[in-house]
């Protein structure tokens, strides 16, 4: 019960803003069509994985939510680089951040 409540809060305050931020940043960077199309696949698999972790590890959920809200953690850091759908997007966002 509490895990579901935490997952819902985590989705509202972390997962949804991350998805919006990633999409916005890809649009602003005029990312290639391949990267933008893979973003949907990546976010579709990353969101549920983050929610599972948040519901099982309340400390991680709280610290991650604060880090994202304050800007200490970038969305690219929460994307799973080991996930084949996320690797190109994570590397693209990280390289764009270092160039900026």
Backbone atoms as SQL, in Angstrom:
CREATE TABLE atoms (id INTEGER PRIMARY KEY, chain TEXT, resi INTEGER, resn TEXT, atom TEXT, x REAL, y REAL, z REAL);
INSERT INTO atoms VALUES
  (1, 'A', 1, 'UNK', 'N', 0.813, -1.190, 0.000),
  (2, 'A', 1, 'UNK', 'CA', 0.000, 0.000, 0.000),
  (3, 'A', 1, 'UNK', 'C', 0.861, 1.261, 0.000),
  (4, 'A', 2, 'UNK', 'N', 1.817, 1.334, 0.938),
  (5, 'A', 2, 'UNK', 'CA', 2.686, 2.502, 1.013),
  (6, 'A', 2, 'UNK', 'C', 3.583, 2.556, -0.212),
  (7, 'A', 3, 'UNK', 'N', 4.039, 1.383, -0.667),
  (8, 'A', 3, 'UNK', 'CA', 4.885, 1.327, -1.850),
  (9, 'A', 3, 'UNK', 'C', 4.174, 1.867, -3.077),
  (10, 'A', 4, 'UNK', 'N', 2.891, 1.565, -3.202),
  (11, 'A', 4, 'UNK', 'CA', 2.105, 2.070, -4.338),
  (12, 'A', 4, 'UNK', 'C', 1.946, 3.584, -4.246),
  (13, 'A', 5, 'UNK', 'N', 1.752, 4.096, -3.055),
  (14, 'A', 5, 'UNK', 'CA', 1.602, 5.531, -2.847),
  (15, 'A', 5, 'UNK', 'C', 2.909, 6.244, -3.190),
  (16, 'A', 6, 'UNK', 'N', 4.018, 5.683, -2.732),
  (17, 'A', 6, 'UNK', 'CA', 5.335, 6.255, -3.038),
  (18, 'A', 6, 'UNK', 'C', 5.580, 6.209, -4.541),
  (19, 'A', 7, 'UNK', 'N', 5.227, 5.100, -5.182),
  (20, 'A', 7, 'UNK', 'CA', 5.414, 4.978, -6.632),
  (21, 'A', 7, 'UNK', 'C', 4.593, 6.026, -7.373),
  (22, 'A', 8, 'UNK', 'N', 3.387, 6.283, -6.922),
  (23, 'A', 8, 'UNK', 'CA', 2.550, 7.298, -7.570),
  (24, 'A', 8, 'UNK', 'C', 3.155, 8.692, -7.407),
  (25, 'A', 9, 'UNK', 'N', 3.635, 9.010, -6.226),
  (26, 'A', 9, 'UNK', 'CA', 4.294, 10.308, -6.002),
  (27, 'A', 9, 'UNK', 'C', 5.579, 10.417, -6.817),
  (28, 'A', 10, 'UNK', 'N', 6.342, 9.333, -6.851),
  (29, 'A', 10, 'UNK', 'CA', 7.584, 9.319, -7.605),
  (30, 'A', 10, 'UNK', 'C', 7.308, 9.515, -9.088),
  (31, 'A', 11, 'UNK', 'N', 6.248, 8.888, -9.585),
  (32, 'A', 11, 'UNK', 'CA', 5.881, 9.053, -10.997),
  (33, 'A', 11, 'UNK', 'C', 5.521, 10.507, -11.288),
  (34, 'A', 12, 'UNK', 'N', 4.772, 11.116, -10.391),
  (35, 'A', 12, 'UNK', 'CA', 4.336, 12.493, -10.615),
  (36, 'A', 12, 'UNK', 'C', 5.476, 13.501, -10.503),
  (37, 'A', 13, 'UNK', 'N', 6.390, 13.271, -9.575),
  (38, 'A', 13, 'UNK', 'CA', 7.430, 14.264, -9.327),
  (39, 'A', 13, 'UNK', 'C', 8.779, 13.963, -9.975),
  (40, 'A', 14, 'UNK', 'N', 8.975, 12.735, -10.466),
  (41, 'A', 14, 'UNK', 'CA', 10.262, 12.399, -11.065),
  (42, 'A', 14, 'UNK', 'C', 10.104, 11.867, -12.476),
  (43, 'A', 15, 'UNK', 'N', 9.358, 10.784, -12.643),
  (44, 'A', 15, 'UNK', 'CA', 9.300, 10.110, -13.938),
  (45, 'A', 15, 'UNK', 'C', 8.667, 10.998, -15.008),
  (46, 'A', 16, 'UNK', 'N', 7.522, 11.567, -14.735),
  (47, 'A', 16, 'UNK', 'CA', 6.853, 12.411, -15.730),
  (48, 'A', 16, 'UNK', 'C', 7.673, 13.657, -16.086),
  (49, 'A', 17, 'UNK', 'N', 8.242, 14.364, -15.090),
  (50, 'A', 17, 'UNK', 'CA', 9.097, 15.503, -15.466),
  (51, 'A', 17, 'UNK', 'C', 10.340, 15.090, -16.254),
  (52, 'A', 18, 'UNK', 'N', 10.903, 13.941, -15.938),
  (53, 'A', 18, 'UNK', 'CA', 12.074, 13.470, -16.686),
  (54, 'A', 18, 'UNK', 'C', 11.693, 13.194, -18.127),
  (55, 'A', 19, 'UNK', 'N', 10.569, 12.514, -18.329),
  (56, 'A', 19, 'UNK', 'CA', 10.116, 12.236, -19.692),
  (57, 'A', 19, 'UNK', 'C', 9.903, 13.530, -20.466),
  (58, 'A', 20, 'UNK', 'N', 9.261, 14.499, -19.845),
  (59, 'A', 20, 'UNK', 'CA', 9.027, 15.784, -20.515),
  (60, 'A', 20, 'UNK', 'C', 10.333, 16.508, -20.792),
  (61, 'A', 21, 'UNK', 'N', 11.250, 16.467, -19.837),
  (62, 'A', 21, 'UNK', 'CA', 12.529, 17.151, -20.007),
  (63, 'A', 21, 'UNK', 'C', 13.365, 16.509, -21.116),
  (64, 'A', 22, 'UNK', 'N', 13.391, 15.188, -21.153),
  (65, 'A', 22, 'UNK', 'CA', 14.162, 14.501, -22.198),
  (66, 'A', 22, 'UNK', 'C', 13.599, 14.842, -23.567),
  (67, 'A', 23, 'UNK', 'N', 12.292, 14.770, -23.705),
  (68, 'A', 23, 'UNK', 'CA', 11.682, 15.099, -25.001),
  (69, 'A', 23, 'UNK', 'C', 11.956, 16.553, -25.401),
  (70, 'A', 24, 'UNK', 'N', 11.834, 17.461, -24.446),
  (71, 'A', 24, 'UNK', 'CA', 12.073, 18.878, -24.740),
  (72, 'A', 24, 'UNK', 'C', 13.528, 19.116, -25.132),
  (73, 'A', 25, 'UNK', 'N', 14.444, 18.528, -24.405),
  (74, 'A', 25, 'UNK', 'CA', 15.861, 18.714, -24.709),
  (75, 'A', 25, 'UNK', 'C', 16.227, 18.135, -26.061),
  (76, 'A', 26, 'UNK', 'N', 15.647, 16.994, -26.413),
  (77, 'A', 26, 'UNK', 'CA', 15.927, 16.411, -27.724),
  (78, 'A', 26, 'UNK', 'C', 15.400, 17.313, -28.838),
  (79, 'A', 27, 'UNK', 'N', 14.229, 17.908, -28.615),
  (80, 'A', 27, 'UNK', 'CA', 13.678, 18.837, -29.605),
  (81, 'A', 27, 'UNK', 'C', 14.555, 20.087, -29.725),
  (82, 'A', 28, 'UNK', 'N', 14.975, 20.635, -28.584),
  (83, 'A', 28, 'UNK', 'CA', 15.806, 21.837, -28.602),
  (84, 'A', 28, 'UNK', 'C', 17.150, 21.592, -29.286),
  (85, 'A', 29, 'UNK', 'N', 17.706, 20.400, -29.090),
  (86, 'A', 29, 'UNK', 'CA', 18.993, 20.056, -29.695),
  (87, 'A', 29, 'UNK', 'C', 18.854, 19.629, -31.147),
  (88, 'A', 30, 'UNK', 'N', 17.617, 19.575, -31.600),
  (89, 'A', 30, 'UNK', 'CA', 17.326, 19.099, -32.951),
  (90, 'A', 30, 'UNK', 'C', 18.005, 17.755, -33.189),
  (91, 'A', 31, 'UNK', 'N', 17.714, 16.844, -32.283),
  (92, 'A', 31, 'UNK', 'CA', 18.290, 15.503, -32.337),
  (93, 'A', 31, 'UNK', 'C', 17.847, 14.782, -33.606),
  (94, 'A', 32, 'UNK', 'N', 18.658, 13.884, -34.094),
  (95, 'A', 32, 'UNK', 'CA', 18.277, 13.108, -35.271),
  (96, 'A', 32, 'UNK', 'C', 16.992, 12.317, -35.011),
  (97, 'A', 33, 'UNK', 'N', 16.277, 12.035, -36.068),
  (98, 'A', 33, 'UNK', 'CA', 15.000, 11.320, -35.964),
  (99, 'A', 33, 'UNK', 'C', 15.179, 9.976, -35.269),
  (100, 'A', 34, 'UNK', 'N', 16.280, 9.298, -35.519),
  (101, 'A', 34, 'UNK', 'CA', 16.542, 8.008, -34.880),
  (102, 'A', 34, 'UNK', 'C', 16.548, 8.138, -33.365),
  (103, 'A', 35, 'UNK', 'N', 17.228, 9.152, -32.864),
  (104, 'A', 35, 'UNK', 'CA', 17.343, 9.340, -31.416),
  (105, 'A', 35, 'UNK', 'C', 15.981, 9.664, -30.822),
  (106, 'A', 36, 'UNK', 'N', 15.231, 10.520, -31.479),
  (107, 'A', 36, 'UNK', 'CA', 13.902, 10.900, -30.973),
  (108, 'A', 36, 'UNK', 'C', 12.965, 9.690, -30.960),
  (109, 'A', 37, 'UNK', 'N', 13.009, 8.866, -31.981),
  (110, 'A', 37, 'UNK', 'CA', 12.130, 7.700, -32.016),
  (111, 'A', 37, 'UNK', 'C', 12.519, 6.679, -30.950),
  (112, 'A', 38, 'UNK', 'N', 13.817, 6.567, -30.659),
  (113, 'A', 38, 'UNK', 'CA', 14.249, 5.649, -29.612),
  (114, 'A', 38, 'UNK', 'C', 13.913, 6.170, -28.222),
  (115, 'A', 39, 'UNK', 'N', 13.703, 7.465, -28.100),
  (116, 'A', 39, 'UNK', 'CA', 13.372, 8.043, -26.793),
  (117, 'A', 39, 'UNK', 'C', 12.084, 7.445, -26.245),
  (118, 'A', 40, 'UNK', 'N', 11.100, 7.230, -27.104),
  (119, 'A', 40, 'UNK', 'CA', 9.847, 6.626, -26.653),
  (120, 'A', 40, 'UNK', 'C', 10.048, 5.226, -26.120),
  (121, 'A', 41, 'UNK', 'N', 10.865, 4.434, -26.809),
  (122, 'A', 41, 'UNK', 'CA', 11.152, 3.071, -26.355),
  (123, 'A', 41, 'UNK', 'C', 11.898, 3.091, -25.018),
  (124, 'A', 42, 'UNK', 'N', 12.876, 3.979, -24.935),
  (125, 'A', 42, 'UNK', 'CA', 13.678, 4.083, -23.717),
  (126, 'A', 42, 'UNK', 'C', 12.816, 4.501, -22.527),
  (127, 'A', 43, 'UNK', 'N', 12.042, 5.562, -22.709),
  (128, 'A', 43, 'UNK', 'CA', 11.222, 6.067, -21.614),
  (129, 'A', 43, 'UNK', 'C', 10.142, 5.069, -21.227),
  (130, 'A', 44, 'UNK', 'N', 9.674, 4.290, -22.198),
  (131, 'A', 44, 'UNK', 'CA', 8.667, 3.275, -21.906),
  (132, 'A', 44, 'UNK', 'C', 9.189, 2.150, -21.032),
  (133, 'A', 45, 'UNK', 'N', 10.480, 1.875, -21.114),
  (134, 'A', 45, 'UNK', 'CA', 11.064, 0.826, -20.275),
  (135, 'A', 45, 'UNK', 'C', 11.701, 1.380, -19.000),
  (136, 'A', 46, 'UNK', 'N', 12.205, 2.595, -19.072),
  (137, 'A', 46, 'UNK', 'CA', 12.868, 3.195, -17.908),
  (138, 'A', 46, 'UNK', 'C', 11.871, 3.603, -16.828),
  (139, 'A', 47, 'UNK', 'N', 10.750, 4.182, -17.240),
  (140, 'A', 47, 'UNK', 'CA', 9.742, 4.621, -16.265),
  (141, 'A', 47, 'UNK', 'C', 9.310, 3.517, -15.318),
  (142, 'A', 48, 'UNK', 'N', 8.859, 2.369, -15.836),
  (143, 'A', 48, 'UNK', 'CA', 8.463, 1.281, -14.932),
  (144, 'A', 48, 'UNK', 'C', 9.614, 0.766, -14.068),
  (145, 'A', 49, 'UNK', 'N', 10.831, 0.735, -14.608),
  (146, 'A', 49, 'UNK', 'CA', 11.974, 0.277, -13.820),
  (147, 'A', 49, 'UNK', 'C', 12.255, 1.234, -12.664),
  (148, 'A', 50, 'UNK', 'N', 12.170, 2.538, -12.928),
  (149, 'A', 50, 'UNK', 'CA', 12.368, 3.525, -11.864),
  (150, 'A', 50, 'UNK', 'C', 11.276, 3.420, -10.806),
  (151, 'A', 51, 'UNK', 'N', 10.045, 3.196, -11.248),
  (152, 'A', 51, 'UNK', 'CA', 8.938, 3.060, -10.298),
  (153, 'A', 51, 'UNK', 'C', 9.104, 1.827, -9.425),
  (154, 'A', 52, 'UNK', 'N', 9.555, 0.725, -10.018),
  (155, 'A', 52, 'UNK', 'CA', 9.798, -0.485, -9.231),
  (156, 'A', 52, 'UNK', 'C', 10.866, -0.242, -8.170),
  (157, 'A', 53, 'UNK', 'N', 11.924, 0.421, -8.582),
  (158, 'A', 53, 'UNK', 'CA', 13.000, 0.711, -7.628),
  (159, 'A', 53, 'UNK', 'C', 12.525, 1.651, -6.537),
  (160, 'A', 54, 'UNK', 'N', 11.744, 2.661, -6.911),
  (161, 'A', 54, 'UNK', 'CA', 11.255, 3.631, -5.929),
  (162, 'A', 54, 'UNK', 'C', 10.333, 2.987, -4.904),
  (163, 'A', 55, 'UNK', 'N', 9.483, 2.076, -5.349),
  (164, 'A', 55, 'UNK', 'CA', 8.563, 1.443, -4.408),
  (165, 'A', 55, 'UNK', 'C', 9.274, 0.468, -3.477),
  (166, 'A', 56, 'UNK', 'N', 10.424, -0.043, -3.898),
  (167, 'A', 56, 'UNK', 'CA', 11.168, -0.966, -3.052),
  (168, 'A', 56, 'UNK', 'C', 12.245, -0.311, -2.204),
  (169, 'A', 57, 'UNK', 'N', 12.677, 0.867, -2.575),
  (170, 'A', 57, 'UNK', 'CA', 13.760, 1.554, -1.872),
  (171, 'A', 57, 'UNK', 'C', 13.333, 3.002, -1.617),
  (172, 'A', 58, 'UNK', 'N', 12.684, 3.215, -0.504),
  (173, 'A', 58, 'UNK', 'CA', 12.123, 4.532, -0.196),
  (174, 'A', 58, 'UNK', 'C', 13.209, 5.589, -0.031),
  (175, 'A', 59, 'UNK', 'N', 14.353, 5.235, 0.539),
  (176, 'A', 59, 'UNK', 'CA', 15.435, 6.197, 0.696),
  (177, 'A', 59, 'UNK', 'C', 15.914, 6.680, -0.665),
  (178, 'A', 60, 'UNK', 'N', 16.135, 5.752, -1.591),
  (179, 'A', 60, 'UNK', 'CA', 16.565, 6.117, -2.941),
  (180, 'A', 60, 'UNK', 'C', 15.510, 7.001, -3.610),
  (181, 'A', 61, 'UNK', 'N', 14.243, 6.651, -3.448),
  (182, 'A', 61, 'UNK', 'CA', 13.168, 7.435, -4.059),
  (183, 'A', 61, 'UNK', 'C', 13.188, 8.873, -3.553),
  (184, 'A', 62, 'UNK', 'N', 13.334, 9.043, -2.256),
  (185, 'A', 62, 'UNK', 'CA', 13.341, 10.389, -1.679),
  (186, 'A', 62, 'UNK', 'C', 14.544, 11.203, -2.105),
  (187, 'A', 63, 'UNK', 'N', 15.722, 10.602, -2.039),
  (188, 'A', 63, 'UNK', 'CA', 16.917, 11.345, -2.424),
  (189, 'A', 63, 'UNK', 'C', 16.947, 11.634, -3.918),
  (190, 'A', 64, 'UNK', 'N', 16.438, 10.726, -4.714),
  (191, 'A', 64, 'UNK', 'CA', 16.398, 10.950, -6.159),
  (192, 'A', 64, 'UNK', 'C', 15.414, 12.067, -6.495),
  (193, 'A', 65, 'UNK', 'N', 14.259, 12.071, -5.860),
  (194, 'A', 65, 'UNK', 'CA', 13.274, 13.123, -6.107),
  (195, 'A', 65, 'UNK', 'C', 13.846, 14.485, -5.757),
  (196, 'A', 66, 'UNK', 'N', 14.560, 14.577, -4.640),
  (197, 'A', 66, 'UNK', 'CA', 15.159, 15.853, -4.240),
  (198, 'A', 66, 'UNK', 'C', 16.260, 16.245, -5.225),
  (199, 'A', 67, 'UNK', 'N', 17.076, 15.279, -5.633),
  (200, 'A', 67, 'UNK', 'CA', 18.170, 15.565, -6.573),
  (201, 'A', 67, 'UNK', 'C', 17.647, 16.049, -7.914),
  (202, 'A', 68, 'UNK', 'N', 16.569, 15.457, -8.388),
  (203, 'A', 68, 'UNK', 'CA', 15.987, 15.869, -9.667),
  (204, 'A', 68, 'UNK', 'C', 15.359, 17.253, -9.525),
  (205, 'A', 69, 'UNK', 'N', 14.632, 17.464, -8.427),
  (206, 'A', 69, 'UNK', 'CA', 13.955, 18.752, -8.226),
  (207, 'A', 69, 'UNK', 'C', 14.944, 19.912, -8.091),
  (208, 'A', 70, 'UNK', 'N', 16.090, 19.652, -7.489),
  (209, 'A', 70, 'UNK', 'CA', 17.073, 20.716, -7.294),
  (210, 'A', 70, 'UNK', 'C', 18.051, 20.842, -8.449),
  (211, 'A', 71, 'UNK', 'N', 17.999, 19.905, -9.386),
  (212, 'A', 71, 'UNK', 'CA', 18.891, 19.960, -10.538),
  (213, 'A', 71, 'UNK', 'C', 20.240, 19.300, -10.320),
  (214, 'A', 72, 'UNK', 'N', 20.420, 18.624, -9.198),
  (215, 'A', 72, 'UNK', 'CA', 21.681, 17.927, -8.937),
  (216, 'A', 72, 'UNK', 'C', 21.823, 16.672, -9.804),
  (217, 'A', 73, 'UNK', 'N', 20.713, 16.103, -10.202),
  (218, 'A', 73, 'UNK', 'CA', 20.720, 14.923, -11.058),
  (219, 'A', 73, 'UNK', 'C', 20.052, 15.283, -12.368),
  (220, 'A', 74, 'UNK', 'N', 20.735, 15.019, -13.458),
  (221, 'A', 74, 'UNK', 'CA', 20.147, 15.297, -14.772),
  (222, 'A', 74, 'UNK', 'C', 19.334, 14.083, -15.219),
  (223, 'A', 75, 'UNK', 'N', 18.384, 14.297, -16.101),
  (224, 'A', 75, 'UNK', 'CA', 17.587, 13.172, -16.602),
  (225, 'A', 75, 'UNK', 'C', 18.439, 12.096, -17.258),
  (226, 'A', 76, 'UNK', 'N', 19.507, 12.496, -17.910),
  (227, 'A', 76, 'UNK', 'CA', 20.371, 11.519, -18.578),
  (228, 'A', 76, 'UNK', 'C', 20.985, 10.545, -17.586),
  (229, 'A', 77, 'UNK', 'N', 21.202, 10.991, -16.366),
  (230, 'A', 77, 'UNK', 'CA', 21.784, 10.117, -15.354),
  (231, 'A', 77, 'UNK', 'C', 20.821, 9.026, -14.907),
  (232, 'A', 78, 'UNK', 'N', 19.533, 9.245, -15.035),
  (233, 'A', 78, 'UNK', 'CA', 18.559, 8.239, -14.616),
  (234, 'A', 78, 'UNK', 'C', 18.202, 7.260, -15.728),
  (235, 'A', 79, 'UNK', 'N', 18.636, 7.546, -16.933),
  (236, 'A', 79, 'UNK', 'CA', 18.397, 6.610, -18.022),
  (237, 'A', 79, 'UNK', 'C', 19.382, 5.461, -17.892),
  (238, 'A', 80, 'UNK', 'N', 18.914, 4.253, -18.106),
  (239, 'A', 80, 'UNK', 'CA', 19.747, 3.069, -17.969),
  (240, 'A', 80, 'UNK', 'C', 20.593, 2.896, -19.221),
  (241, 'A', 81, 'UNK', 'N', 21.871, 3.213, -19.119),
  (242, 'A', 81, 'UNK', 'CA', 22.764, 3.112, -20.277),
  (243, 'A', 81, 'UNK', 'C', 22.972, 1.662, -20.705),
  (244, 'A', 82, 'UNK', 'N', 22.661, 0.697, -19.826),
  (245, 'A', 82, 'UNK', 'CA', 22.780, -0.718, -20.185),
  (246, 'A', 82, 'UNK', 'C', 21.573, -1.210, -20.975),
  (247, 'A', 83, 'UNK', 'N', 20.503, -0.433, -20.963),
  (248, 'A', 83, 'UNK', 'CA', 19.307, -0.767, -21.728),
  (249, 'A', 83, 'UNK', 'C', 19.577, -0.400, -23.188),
  (250, 'A', 84, 'UNK', 'N', 19.472, -1.356, -24.119),
  (251, 'A', 84, 'UNK', 'CA', 19.779, -1.045, -25.518),
  (252, 'A', 84, 'UNK', 'C', 18.919, 0.085, -26.089),
  (253, 'A', 85, 'UNK', 'N', 17.710, 0.263, -25.581),
  (254, 'A', 85, 'UNK', 'CA', 16.849, 1.338, -26.071),
  (255, 'A', 85, 'UNK', 'C', 17.292, 2.693, -25.542),
  (256, 'A', 86, 'UNK', 'N', 18.000, 2.710, -24.408),
  (257, 'A', 86, 'UNK', 'CA', 18.386, 3.976, -23.785),
  (258, 'A', 86, 'UNK', 'C', 19.819, 4.399, -24.063),
  (259, 'A', 87, 'UNK', 'N', 20.664, 3.487, -24.417),
  (260, 'A', 87, 'UNK', 'CA', 22.084, 3.810, -24.591),
  (261, 'A', 87, 'UNK', 'C', 22.316, 4.965, -25.557),
  (262, 'A', 88, 'UNK', 'N', 21.691, 4.983, -26.749),
  (263, 'A', 88, 'UNK', 'CA', 21.945, 6.113, -27.648),
  (264, 'A', 88, 'UNK', 'C', 21.436, 7.443, -27.101),
  (265, 'A', 89, 'UNK', 'N', 20.307, 7.425, -26.425),
  (266, 'A', 89, 'UNK', 'CA', 19.741, 8.663, -25.897),
  (267, 'A', 89, 'UNK', 'C', 20.588, 9.175, -24.737),
  (268, 'A', 90, 'UNK', 'N', 20.973, 8.293, -23.842),
  (269, 'A', 90, 'UNK', 'CA', 21.800, 8.693, -22.710),
  (270, 'A', 90, 'UNK', 'C', 23.128, 9.264, -23.187),
  (271, 'A', 91, 'UNK', 'N', 23.765, 8.593, -24.126),
  (272, 'A', 91, 'UNK', 'CA', 25.057, 9.094, -24.615),
  (273, 'A', 91, 'UNK', 'C', 24.879, 10.409, -25.374),
  (274, 'A', 92, 'UNK', 'N', 23.788, 10.551, -26.114),
  (275, 'A', 92, 'UNK', 'CA', 23.530, 11.789, -26.849),
  (276, 'A', 92, 'UNK', 'C', 23.310, 12.945, -25.881),
  (277, 'A', 93, 'UNK', 'N', 22.515, 12.734, -24.848),
  (278, 'A', 93, 'UNK', 'CA', 22.243, 13.788, -23.878),
  (279, 'A', 93, 'UNK', 'C', 23.499, 14.154, -23.081),
  (280, 'A', 94, 'UNK', 'N', 24.282, 13.148, -22.693),
  (281, 'A', 94, 'UNK', 'CA', 25.496, 13.409, -21.922),
  (282, 'A', 94, 'UNK', 'C', 26.498, 14.167, -22.785),
  (283, 'A', 95, 'UNK', 'N', 26.655, 13.768, -24.031),
  (284, 'A', 95, 'UNK', 'CA', 27.602, 14.479, -24.902),
  (285, 'A', 95, 'UNK', 'C', 27.132, 15.899, -25.182),
  (286, 'A', 96, 'UNK', 'N', 25.833, 16.100, -25.314),
  (287, 'A', 96, 'UNK', 'CA', 25.314, 17.450, -25.539),
  (288, 'A', 96, 'UNK', 'C', 25.501, 18.321, -24.303),
  (289, 'A', 97, 'UNK', 'N', 25.378, 17.724, -23.091),
  (290, 'A', 97, 'UNK', 'CA', 25.578, 18.481, -21.869),
  (291, 'A', 97, 'UNK', 'C', 27.043, 18.896, -21.718),
  (292, 'A', 98, 'UNK', 'N', 27.970, 18.019, -22.093),
  (293, 'A', 98, 'UNK', 'CA', 29.381, 18.358, -21.942),
  (294, 'A', 98, 'UNK', 'C', 29.822, 19.393, -22.976),
  (295, 'A', 99, 'UNK', 'N', 29.172, 19.416, -24.137),
  (296, 'A', 99, 'UNK', 'CA', 29.500, 20.402, -25.168),
  (297, 'A', 99, 'UNK', 'C', 28.961, 21.782, -24.824),
  (298, 'A', 100, 'UNK', 'N', 27.857, 21.814, -24.062),
  (299, 'A', 100, 'UNK', 'CA', 27.219, 23.098, -23.731),
  (300, 'A', 100, 'UNK', 'C', 27.950, 23.878, -22.694);
